[in-house]
Amino acid sequence: MDFSLNEDQEDIKKAATRFAENKLNEGIEELDRKSEFSRKNWEACAGFGLQGMLIPEEYGGMGQNALDFAAVMEGIGYGCRDNGLIFSLNAHILACEMPLFHYGSDELKKRYLPGLGSGELIGANAMTEPDSGSDVYSLRTTAVKDGDHYILDGSKTFVTNAPVADVFIVYARTDSSKGFFGISCFLVDKETEGFTVGKKIEKMGLRTSPMSDLGLNGCRIAAANLIGSEGSGGIIFSDSMEWERALILSGCVGVMERQLKECIKYANVRKPGKQPISRYQSVANKIAEMKVRLETSRLMLYKVAWLKTNRKTATMESSIAKLYISEAYINNCRDAMQIYGGYGYMVEYELERELRDALASAFYSGTSEIQKNIISSLLF
């Protein structure tokens, strides 16, 4: 089967690369040092149409498909060196817009999707809790029906975009006796009484993507803010995770391609002796391995994006892609740093930041161990 991009997709990928190179790289080192989210760059992405790519035209979006999105984000990853910004965009689009679009009521979609798609609103997804971790369905946050409202109580942690978000997708338990089917999904506005956003969490990498805890203390929201039906939160979250795992590493594939080209160029000009380091087998082998990881990662990305575009189930394929691409991305960053030697360890060459950012890919959207559990569970 042919999972390659068509001519239009190649064109928008190139356009995305040019946009990112020209608009998204100013002051990245300083932003990273200060752990600062760039609202300016967020708005530039909105002007390019990124936040509205997967939203239908009737809600002000572009109505493009998963493979279009993968192509564009691959181009963004190649051109943009702010991996935190890309991560925030993915959290907004895949974990906030997608569940609302696929399961929200017409009223909720009309009220919130246009603002999310235009970038005027920033979205966040609140599932993980201090005591649940990878076992996300053991959450303790509760939602109790009270007439035409729900009362939410509990706490969330590691919420990407929380310090800057306007809209939150929050998962809570509505029936403790039903396990997976006792979880429901809600849309919560940041101004809701009883809803608090904690201080920003400092991270090793992806520092320009803000993260914090959330508190829900007698948080009263309208029953109309229920997404899907009561008890369908587990299904909604699982679907959201499939979208995330399928597409969240699109930008990383772009980074891998850029790193490979830069390593080839560096290896050809770096001459510690009489010949460039590209002539040394140990260096050439690393570059060959980087190329193999890049090509296999891209094939996996395009395959799973094709499956999502054609509305096919991609539970195993998305976990395979998430597992393989994240590990390949980390290994390519390590090899790139090794090829550059001491220079690669210096902030000026940006490889140390790339590696710090890459390490998180083995944790978010389910750890590598969780992906292996999912894959193996579908094989036995």
C-alpha positions as CSV (number, residue, x, y, z in Angstrom):
1,M,0.0,0.0,0.0
2,D,1.1,3.5,-0.7
3,F,1.3,5.7,2.4
4,S,3.2,8.5,0.8
5,L,2.0,12.1,0.7
6,N,0.2,13.4,-2.4
7,E,1.3,16.6,-4.2
8,D,-0.9,18.9,-2.2
9,Q,0.3,17.4,1.1
10,E,3.9,17.8,0.1
11,D,3.2,21.4,-0.7
12,I,1.5,22.2,2.6
13,K,4.4,20.4,4.4
14,K,6.9,22.6,2.6
15,A,4.8,25.7,3.4
16,A,4.7,24.7,7.1
17,T,8.4,24.3,7.2
18,R,9.0,27.8,5.6
19,F,6.5,29.3,8.0
20,A,8.1,27.7,11.1
21,E,11.6,28.7,10.0
22,N,10.6,32.3,9.5
23,K,8.2,32.9,12.3
24,L,8.7,30.5,15.2
25,N,12.4,30.5,16.1
26,E,13.1,34.0,17.6
27,G,14.6,33.9,21.1
28,I,14.1,30.2,21.7
29,E,17.1,29.8,23.9
30,E,15.8,32.6,26.2
31,L,12.3,31.2,26.2
32,D,13.6,27.9,27.3
33,R,15.8,29.3,30.0
34,K,12.8,31.2,31.4
35,S,10.3,28.4,30.9
36,E,8.2,31.0,29.0
37,F,5.2,30.2,26.7
38,S,5.2,32.4,23.6
39,R,1.7,33.8,23.0
40,K,3.1,35.6,20.0
41,N,4.1,32.3,18.4
42,W,0.8,30.7,19.4
43,E,-1.0,33.5,17.6
44,A,1.3,33.1,14.5
45,C,0.4,29.5,14.4
46,A,-3.3,30.4,14.6
47,G,-2.8,32.8,11.6
48,F,-1.3,29.9,9.7
49,G,-4.3,27.8,10.5
50,L,-2.7,25.1,12.7
51,Q,-5.2,25.1,15.5
52,G,-8.2,24.8,13.1
53,M,-6.8,22.2,10.8
54,L,-8.9,19.3,12.0
55,I,-12.0,21.3,12.9
56,P,-14.8,21.2,10.2
57,E,-15.5,24.4,8.2
58,E,-18.9,24.8,9.7
59,Y,-17.1,25.6,13.0
60,G,-14.6,27.9,11.4
61,G,-11.9,25.3,10.8
62,M,-10.2,24.0,7.7
63,G,-11.7,20.5,7.7
64,Q,-8.5,18.7,6.9
65,N,-7.7,15.0,7.6
66,A,-5.2,13.2,9.8
67,L,-2.7,12.7,7.1
68,D,-2.8,16.4,6.2
69,F,-2.2,17.2,9.8
70,A,0.7,14.7,10.1
71,A,2.3,16.3,7.0
72,V,1.9,19.9,8.3
73,M,3.2,19.0,11.8
74,E,6.2,17.1,10.3
75,G,7.0,20.3,8.5
76,I,6.5,22.4,11.6
77,G,8.8,20.1,13.5
78,Y,11.5,20.4,10.8
79,G,11.4,24.2,10.8
80,C,10.5,25.1,14.4
81,R,13.1,24.6,17.2
82,D,10.6,25.3,20.0
83,N,9.4,21.8,20.8
84,G,7.4,23.0,23.8
85,L,5.2,25.1,21.5
86,I,4.6,22.1,19.3
87,F,3.7,20.0,22.3
88,S,1.2,22.7,23.5
89,L,-0.4,22.8,20.1
90,N,-0.8,19.0,20.0
91,A,-2.3,19.0,23.5
92,H,-4.7,21.7,22.5
93,I,-5.7,20.1,19.2
94,L,-5.6,16.3,19.9
95,A,-6.6,16.2,23.6
96,C,-9.1,19.1,23.8
97,E,-10.5,19.8,20.3
98,M,-10.9,16.2,19.2
99,P,-13.0,14.9,22.1
100,L,-15.2,18.0,22.0
101,F,-15.7,17.7,18.2
102,H,-16.3,13.9,18.2
103,Y,-18.5,13.7,21.3
104,G,-19.7,17.2,22.3
105,S,-23.2,18.4,21.9
106,D,-24.1,20.8,19.1
107,E,-24.4,23.6,21.6
108,L,-20.9,23.0,23.1
109,K,-19.3,22.7,19.7
110,K,-20.9,25.9,18.4
111,R,-19.9,27.7,21.6
112,Y,-16.3,26.6,21.9
113,L,-14.9,25.1,18.7
114,P,-14.6,28.3,16.7
115,G,-12.6,30.0,19.5
116,L,-10.4,26.9,19.9
117,G,-9.8,26.6,16.1
118,S,-8.9,30.3,15.8
119,G,-6.5,30.1,18.7
120,E,-8.4,32.7,20.6
121,L,-9.0,30.1,23.2
122,I,-6.4,27.7,24.5
123,G,-7.5,24.2,25.6
124,A,-6.2,21.7,28.1
125,N,-6.9,18.1,29.0
126,A,-7.2,17.1,32.7
127,M,-7.1,13.3,33.3
128,T,-4.0,12.4,35.3
129,E,-4.1,12.7,39.1
130,P,-1.4,12.5,41.8
131,D,-2.3,9.0,42.7
132,S,-3.4,7.5,39.4
133,G,-0.4,8.0,37.1
134,S,-0.4,5.5,34.2
135,D,-3.4,3.8,35.7
136,V,-5.5,6.7,34.6
137,Y,-8.9,5.0,35.1
138,S,-8.3,4.8,38.9
139,L,-9.0,8.5,39.1
140,R,-10.6,9.9,42.3
141,T,-12.1,13.2,41.1
142,T,-15.9,12.9,41.4
143,A,-18.8,14.6,39.7
144,V,-22.2,14.5,41.6
145,K,-25.4,15.3,39.8
146,D,-27.3,18.2,41.5
147,G,-30.4,19.1,39.5
148,D,-29.3,20.6,36.2
149,H,-25.7,20.9,37.4
150,Y,-22.8,18.7,38.4
151,I,-20.5,19.3,41.4
152,L,-16.9,18.4,40.7
153,D,-14.4,17.7,43.5
154,G,-10.8,16.5,43.2
155,S,-7.4,17.4,41.8
156,K,-5.4,16.9,38.6
157,T,-1.7,17.0,37.9
158,F,0.7,17.4,34.9
159,V,-2.0,19.4,33.0
160,T,-0.3,20.7,29.8
161,N,-1.3,24.3,29.0
162,A,-3.1,24.8,32.3
163,P,-1.4,28.1,33.3
164,V,-2.6,29.7,30.0
165,A,-5.7,27.7,29.1
166,D,-9.2,29.0,28.9
167,V,-11.1,25.7,28.5
168,F,-10.5,22.4,30.1
169,I,-11.6,18.9,29.3
170,V,-12.0,17.3,32.7
171,Y,-12.6,13.6,33.5
172,A,-14.4,12.7,36.7
173,R,-16.1,9.7,38.3
174,T,-19.9,9.8,38.3
175,D,-20.4,6.2,39.5
176,S,-17.8,4.5,41.6
177,S,-19.5,1.1,41.2
178,K,-19.0,0.9,37.4
179,G,-15.2,1.2,37.0
180,F,-14.3,2.2,33.4
181,F,-18.0,2.9,32.6
182,G,-18.4,5.1,35.7
183,I,-16.2,7.9,34.3
184,S,-17.6,11.0,32.6
185,C,-16.1,13.9,30.6
186,F,-16.9,17.6,31.2
187,L,-16.0,20.9,29.7
188,V,-14.9,23.4,32.4
189,D,-14.3,27.1,31.9
190,K,-11.4,28.5,33.8
191,E,-13.6,31.2,35.4
192,T,-15.8,28.5,37.0
193,E,-16.1,29.1,40.8
194,G,-14.2,26.5,42.8
195,F,-11.8,25.8,39.9
196,T,-8.2,26.7,40.6
197,V,-5.0,26.5,38.6
198,G,-1.8,25.8,40.6
199,K,1.6,27.3,40.1
200,K,3.6,26.4,37.0
201,I,5.6,23.1,37.3
202,E,9.2,23.3,36.3
203,K,10.3,20.6,33.9
204,M,13.5,19.2,32.5
205,G,12.4,19.6,28.9
206,L,9.6,21.1,26.9
207,R,10.0,24.0,29.1
208,T,8.1,26.4,26.9
209,S,5.0,24.3,27.2
210,P,3.4,25.4,30.6
211,M,2.1,22.8,33.0
212,S,0.4,22.9,36.4
213,D,-1.9,21.2,38.8
214,L,-5.7,21.8,39.0
215,G,-8.0,21.9,42.0
216,L,-11.8,21.3,41.8
217,N,-13.5,22.3,45.1
218,G,-17.2,22.2,44.9
219,C,-16.8,23.2,41.2
220,R,-20.4,23.7,39.9
221,I,-20.9,23.4,36.2
222,A,-24.0,23.1,34.0
223,A,-25.2,19.6,33.1
224,A,-25.1,20.9,29.5
225,N,-21.2,20.9,29.8
226,L,-21.2,17.1,30.0
227,I,-19.4,15.8,26.9
228,G,-21.1,12.6,25.5
229,S,-23.3,10.7,27.9
230,E,-22.8,10.0,31.6
231,G,-20.4,7.1,31.9
232,S,-18.8,7.5,28.4
233,G,-15.7,9.3,29.7
234,G,-13.5,6.2,29.5
235,I,-14.5,5.6,25.8
236,I,-13.9,9.3,25.0
237,F,-10.5,9.3,26.7
238,S,-9.5,6.1,24.9
239,D,-10.5,7.6,21.6
240,S,-8.6,10.8,22.4
241,M,-5.5,8.8,23.3
242,E,-5.6,7.0,20.0
243,W,-5.6,10.3,18.2
244,E,-2.7,11.5,20.4
245,R,-0.6,8.4,20.0
246,A,-1.2,8.4,16.2
247,L,-0.2,12.0,15.6
248,I,1.5,13.7,18.5
249,L,5.0,12.6,17.3
250,S,4.5,14.0,13.8
251,G,6.7,17.0,14.6
252,C,9.4,14.7,16.1
253,V,9.8,13.0,12.7
254,G,10.5,16.5,11.3
255,V,13.1,17.1,14.0
256,M,14.7,13.8,13.1
257,E,15.0,14.8,9.5
258,R,16.5,18.2,10.3
259,Q,19.0,16.6,12.7
260,L,20.1,14.1,10.2
261,K,20.8,16.7,7.6
262,E,22.7,18.8,10.0
263,C,24.7,15.9,11.2
264,I,25.7,14.9,7.7
265,K,26.8,18.5,7.0
266,Y,28.8,18.7,10.2
267,A,30.4,15.3,9.7
268,N,31.6,16.4,6.3
269,V,33.2,19.7,7.5
270,R,34.5,18.7,10.9
271,K,38.2,17.7,10.5
272,P,40.0,17.0,13.8
273,G,42.8,15.5,11.7
274,K,43.5,15.2,8.0
275,Q,40.0,13.9,7.0
276,P,36.4,14.7,8.0
277,I,34.8,12.6,10.7
278,S,32.3,11.3,8.1
279,R,35.2,9.0,6.9
280,Y,35.2,7.2,10.3
281,Q,33.1,4.1,10.4
282,S,31.8,4.8,13.9
283,V,30.4,8.2,12.8
284,A,29.1,6.9,9.4
285,N,27.3,4.0,11.2
286,K,25.5,6.4,13.6
287,I,24.3,8.5,10.6
288,A,23.1,5.3,8.8
289,E,21.2,4.3,11.9
290,M,19.7,7.7,12.2
291,K,18.5,7.5,8.6
292,V,16.9,4.0,9.2
293,R,15.1,5.3,12.3
294,L,13.8,8.3,10.4
295,E,12.5,6.3,7.5
296,T,10.8,3.7,9.6
297,S,9.3,6.3,11.9
298,R,7.9,8.2,8.9
299,L,6.3,5.1,7.5
300,M,4.7,4.3,10.8
301,L,3.4,7.8,11.2
302,Y,1.9,7.9,7.7
303,K,0.3,4.5,8.1
304,V,-1.5,5.3,11.3
305,A,-2.5,8.8,10.0
306,W,-3.9,7.0,6.9
307,L,-5.9,4.7,9.2
308,K,-7.3,7.6,11.1
309,T,-8.1,9.5,7.9
310,N,-10.1,6.5,6.6
311,R,-11.9,6.1,10.0
312,K,-10.3,2.7,10.7
313,T,-9.4,1.4,14.1
314,A,-5.8,2.1,15.0
315,T,-5.5,1.0,18.6
316,M,-2.5,-1.3,18.1
317,E,-1.0,0.8,15.3
318,S,-1.1,4.0,17.2
319,S,0.6,2.3,20.2
320,I,3.3,0.8,17.9
321,A,3.9,4.2,16.3
322,K,4.1,6.0,19.7
323,L,6.5,3.4,21.1
324,Y,8.8,3.2,18.1
325,I,8.9,6.8,17.1
326,S,9.5,8.1,20.6
327,E,12.4,5.7,21.2
328,A,13.8,6.4,17.7
329,Y,13.6,10.1,18.4
330,I,15.5,9.8,21.7
331,N,18.2,7.6,20.1
332,N,18.6,10.0,17.2
333,C,19.1,12.9,19.5
334,R,21.7,11.0,21.5
335,D,23.5,10.0,18.3
336,A,23.4,13.6,17.0
337,M,25.0,14.8,20.3
338,Q,27.7,12.1,20.1
339,I,28.5,13.0,16.5
340,Y,29.0,16.7,17.5
341,G,31.1,15.5,20.5
342,G,31.8,18.2,23.1
343,Y,30.1,20.9,20.9
344,G,26.9,18.9,21.1
345,Y,26.9,19.3,24.9
346,M,27.0,23.1,24.5
347,V,23.8,25.2,24.7
348,E,24.8,27.1,21.6
349,Y,24.4,24.1,19.3
350,E,20.9,23.4,20.7
351,L,21.3,19.6,20.8
352,E,21.2,19.4,24.5
353,R,17.8,21.1,24.5
354,E,16.6,18.7,21.7
355,L,17.6,15.7,23.9
356,R,15.9,17.1,27.0
357,D,12.7,17.7,25.0
358,A,12.9,14.3,23.3
359,L,13.1,12.3,26.6
360,A,9.6,13.3,27.5
361,S,8.2,11.5,24.4
362,A,8.7,8.2,26.2
363,F,6.3,9.4,29.0
364,Y,3.5,11.6,27.6
365,S,0.4,10.0,26.0
366,G,1.3,6.8,27.9
367,T,4.8,5.6,28.7
368,S,6.7,3.2,26.5
369,E,5.9,0.4,29.0
370,I,2.2,1.2,28.7
371,Q,2.4,1.0,24.9
372,K,4.0,-2.4,25.2
373,N,1.2,-3.5,27.6
374,I,-1.4,-2.3,25.0
375,I,0.3,-4.1,22.1
376,S,0.7,-7.3,24.0
377,S,-2.8,-7.3,25.3
378,L,-4.1,-7.2,21.7
379,L,-1.9,-10.1,20.7
380,F,-3.0,-12.7,23.3
